[in-house]
Amino acid sequence: MADNLERPAIIIGVPRTVSHTARLLEPLLNGIEEEQIPILLKTIAVDDVVSRAYQAALASRLSVGIAYDGDRYVVHYKNLPEQHPLFDIRLEDNAQQRVLGANAARLVKGIPFKKLA
């Protein structure tokens, strides 16, 4: 049987110390799912949020990784330099988190991004 990491998906790099991750990320996950792209949560033991997102992108067969630290969210693409992610923003509400998730999925699909308000 194939390992879940072989399944094409956007990987969300989760730090070890976080609990209730799916509930915290529900708007982000919903934004990705609305674009019909699979998601996989993976523990990545890297403290720096940008590096964790980059490692998630490298691990993803779709080349897109996401990481977060509090209200800071980073979307990375494996072909970008590690310290230059596609998005590195602080989000204040669930609607913005949902749009960011949709934009990560749109990167995979190669279609225009939604505007982050």
Phi and psi in degrees as GROMACS dihedral restraints (atoms count N, CA, C in turn):
[ dihedral_restraints ]
;  ai    aj    ak    al  type     phi  dphi    fc
    3     4     5     6     1   -74.1    20    10
    4     5     6     7     1   143.7    20    10
    6     7     8     9     1   -69.3    20    10
    7     8     9    10     1   147.8    20    10
    9    10    11    12     1   -58.5    20    10
   10    11    12    13     1   -28.2    20    10
   12    13    14    15     1   -70.3    20    10
   13    14    15    16     1   -14.7    20    10
   15    16    17    18     1   -82.5    20    10
   16    17    18    19     1   -15.8    20    10
   18    19    20    21     1   -74.6    20    10
   19    20    21    22     1   130.4    20    10
   21    22    23    24     1   -62.2    20    10
   22    23    24    25     1   122.1    20    10
   24    25    26    27     1  -162.8    20    10
   25    26    27    28     1   155.1    20    10
   27    28    29    30     1   -74.8    20    10
   28    29    30    31     1   130.1    20    10
   30    31    32    33     1  -100.7    20    10
   31    32    33    34     1   130.4    20    10
   33    34    35    36     1  -102.7    20    10
   34    35    36    37     1   114.0    20    10
   36    37    38    39     1   -79.1    20    10
   37    38    39    40     1   114.0    20    10
   39    40    41    42     1  -105.6    20    10
   40    41    42    43     1   132.9    20    10
   42    43    44    45     1   -71.6    20    10
   43    44    45    46     1   155.9    20    10
   45    46    47    48     1   -61.4    20    10
   46    47    48    49     1   -33.0    20    10
   48    49    50    51     1   -83.8    20    10
   49    50    51    52     1     0.3    20    10
   51    52    53    54     1   -94.6    20    10
   52    53    54    55     1   133.7    20    10
   54    55    56    57     1  -116.3    20    10
   55    56    57    58     1   161.7    20    10
   57    58    59    60     1    59.5    20    10
   58    59    60    61     1    36.5    20    10
   60    61    62    63     1   -60.0    20    10
   61    62    63    64     1   -46.6    20    10
   63    64    65    66     1   -60.2    20    10
   64    65    66    67     1   -37.8    20    10
   66    67    68    69     1   -68.9    20    10
   67    68    69    70     1   -40.7    20    10
   69    70    71    72     1   -63.5    20    10
   70    71    72    73     1   -34.6    20    10
   72    73    74    75     1   -99.4    20    10
   73    74    75    76     1     9.3    20    10
   75    76    77    78     1   -51.2    20    10
   76    77    78    79     1   -46.9    20    10
   78    79    80    81     1   -62.1    20    10
   79    80    81    82     1   -41.5    20    10
   81    82    83    84     1   -61.3    20    10
   82    83    84    85     1   -47.1    20    10
   84    85    86    87     1   -62.8    20    10
   85    86    87    88     1   -39.8    20    10
   87    88    89    90     1   -63.1    20    10
   88    89    90    91     1   -39.3    20    10
   90    91    92    93     1   -62.6    20    10
   91    92    93    94     1   -39.9    20    10
   93    94    95    96     1   -69.1    20    10
   94    95    96    97     1   -45.2    20    10
   96    97    98    99     1   -63.5    20    10
   97    98    99   100     1   -33.9    20    10
   99   100   101   102     1   -60.9    20    10
  100   101   102   103     1   -29.2    20    10
  102   103   104   105     1   -89.8    20    10
  103   104   105   106     1     3.9    20    10
  105   106   107   108     1    62.8    20    10
  106   107   108   109     1    41.2    20    10
  108   109   110   111     1  -113.3    20    10
  109   110   111   112     1   132.0    20    10
  111   112   113   114     1   -66.8    20    10
  112   113   114   115     1   153.9    20    10
  114   115   116   117     1  -128.0    20    10
  115   116   117   118     1   146.1    20    10
  117   118   119   120     1  -139.4    20    10
  118   119   120   121     1   125.0    20    10
  120   121   122   123     1   -87.2    20    10
  121   122   123   124     1   132.4    20    10
  123   124   125   126     1  -139.0    20    10
  124   125   126   127     1   130.8    20    10
  126   127   128   129     1   -71.4    20    10
  127   128   129   130     1   125.6    20    10
  129   130   131   132     1  -127.3    20    10
  130   131   132   133     1   112.9    20    10
  132   133   134   135     1   -82.2    20    10
  133   134   135   136     1    65.7    20    10
  135   136   137   138     1  -130.2    20    10
  136   137   138   139     1   128.2    20    10
  138   139   140   141     1   -73.4    20    10
  139   140   141   142     1   -39.8    20    10
  141   142   143   144     1   -71.0    20    10
  142   143   144   145     1   123.8    20    10
  144   145   146   147     1   -64.3    20    10
  145   146   147   148     1   -36.6    20    10
  147   148   149   150     1   -66.8    20    10
  148   149   150   151     1   -45.0    20    10
  150   151   152   153     1   -65.0    20    10
  151   152   153   154     1   -36.8    20    10
  153   154   155   156     1   -64.8    20    10
  154   155   156   157     1   -40.6    20    10
  156   157   158   159     1   -64.8    20    10
  157   158   159   160     1   -40.0    20    10
  159   160   161   162     1   -65.1    20    10
  160   161   162   163     1   -43.3    20    10
  162   163   164   165     1   -63.0    20    10
  163   164   165   166     1   -37.1    20    10
  165   166   167   168     1   -64.3    20    10
  166   167   168   169     1   -41.9    20    10
  168   169   170   171     1   -63.1    20    10
  169   170   171   172     1   -41.4    20    10
  171   172   173   174     1   -63.8    20    10
  172   173   174   175     1   -33.8    20    10
  174   175   176   177     1   -79.6    20    10
  175   176   177   178     1   -17.8    20    10
  177   178   179   180     1   -84.0    20    10
  178   179   180   181     1   131.7    20    10
  180   181   182   183     1   -69.0    20    10
  181   182   183   184     1   -15.6    20    10
  183   184   185   186     1   -94.6    20    10
  184   185   186   187     1    -0.7    20    10
  186   187   188   189     1    69.8    20    10
  187   188   189   190     1    16.5    20    10
  189   190   191   192     1  -123.1    20    10
  190   191   192   193     1   130.8    20    10
  192   193   194   195     1  -132.2    20    10
  193   194   195   196     1   151.4    20    10
  195   196   197   198     1  -130.6    20    10
  196   197   198   199     1   144.6    20    10
  198   199   200   201     1  -143.8    20    10
  199   200   201   202     1   161.5    20    10
  201   202   203   204     1  -145.5    20    10
  202   203   204   205     1   158.5    20    10
  204   205   206   207     1  -149.3    20    10
  205   206   207   208     1   101.5    20    10
  207   208   209   210     1    66.7    20    10
  208   209   210   211     1  -121.0    20    10
  210   211   212   213     1   -97.8    20    10
  211   212   213   214     1     7.9    20    10
  213   214   215   216     1   -94.8    20    10
  214   215   216   217     1   126.9    20    10
  216   217   218   219     1  -122.7    20    10
  217   218   219   220     1   136.9    20    10
  219   220   221   222     1  -126.3    20    10
  220   221   222   223     1   127.2    20    10
  222   223   224   225     1  -111.5    20    10
  223   224   225   226     1   127.3    20    10
  225   226   227   228     1  -124.8    20    10
  226   227   228   229     1   152.7    20    10
  228   229   230   231     1  -121.6    20    10
  229   230   231   232     1   134.5    20    10
  231   232   233   234     1   -62.5    20    10
  232   233   234   235     1   -21.6    20    10
  234   235   236   237     1   -87.0    20    10
  235   236   237   238     1    -0.5    20    10
  237   238   239   240     1   -92.4    20    10
  238   239   240   241     1   154.6    20    10
  240   241   242   243     1   -60.4    20    10
  241   242   243   244     1   146.4    20    10
  243   244   245   246     1   -53.3    20    10
  244   245   246   247     1   -42.2    20    10
  246   247   248   249     1   -88.2    20    10
  247   248   249   250     1    13.0    20    10
  249   250   251   252     1  -130.5    20    10
  250   251   252   253     1    72.3    20    10
  252   253   254   255     1   -69.0    20    10
  253   254   255   256     1   164.7    20    10
  255   256   257   258     1   -68.4    20    10
  256   257   258   259     1   -48.1    20    10
  258   259   260   261     1  -127.8    20    10
  259   260   261   262     1   135.6    20    10
  261   262   263   264     1  -143.5    20    10
  262   263   264   265     1    92.2    20    10
  264   265   266   267     1  -137.8    20    10
  265   266   267   268     1   159.6    20    10
  267   268   269   270     1   -99.9    20    10
  268   269   270   271     1   130.5    20    10
  270   271   272   273     1  -111.2    20    10
  271   272   273   274     1   135.7    20    10
  273   274   275   276     1  -100.7    20    10
  274   275   276   277     1   -18.9    20    10
  276   277   278   279     1  -146.4    20    10
  277   278   279   280     1   170.0    20    10
  279   280   281   282     1   -65.0    20    10
  280   281   282   283     1   -33.5    20    10
  282   283   284   285     1   -64.2    20    10
  283   284   285   286     1   -42.0    20    10
  285   286   287   288     1   -65.2    20    10
  286   287   288   289     1   -39.8    20    10
  288   289   290   291     1   -62.7    20    10
  289   290   291   292     1   -39.7    20    10
  291   292   293   294     1   -64.3    20    10
  292   293   294   295     1   -43.2    20    10
  294   295   296   297     1   -64.4    20    10
  295   296   297   298     1   -40.8    20    10
  297   298   299   300     1   -61.6    20    10
  298   299   300   301     1   -41.4    20    10
  300   301   302   303     1   -61.6    20    10
  301   302   303   304     1   -43.7    20    10
  303   304   305   306     1   -61.9    20    10
  304   305   306   307     1   -39.9    20    10
  306   307   308   309     1   -67.2    20    10
  307   308   309   310     1   -36.4    20    10
  309   310   311   312     1   -61.3    20    10
  310   311   312   313     1   -43.0    20    10
  312   313   314   315     1   -67.4    20    10
  313   314   315   316     1   -37.0    20    10
  315   316   317   318     1   -67.6    20    10
  316   317   318   319     1   -28.7    20    10
  318   319   320   321     1   -59.8    20    10
  319   320   321   322     1   -44.4    20    10
  321   322   323   324     1   -62.3    20    10
  322   323   324   325     1   -43.4    20    10
  324   325   326   327     1   -77.2    20    10
  325   326   327   328     1   -17.5    20    10
  327   328   329   330     1    74.1    20    10
  328   329   330   331     1    33.2    20    10
  330   331   332   333     1  -117.3    20    10
  331   332   333   334     1   161.9    20    10
  333   334   335   336     1   -58.7    20    10
  334   335   336   337     1   147.9    20    10
  336   337   338   339     1   -75.6    20    10
  337   338   339   340     1   153.2    20    10
  339   340   341   342     1   -79.9    20    10
  340   341   342   343     1   153.2    20    10
  342   343   344   345     1   -77.2    20    10
  343   344   345   346     1   129.3    20    10
  345   346   347   348     1   -84.0    20    10
  346   347   348   349     1   115.5    20    10
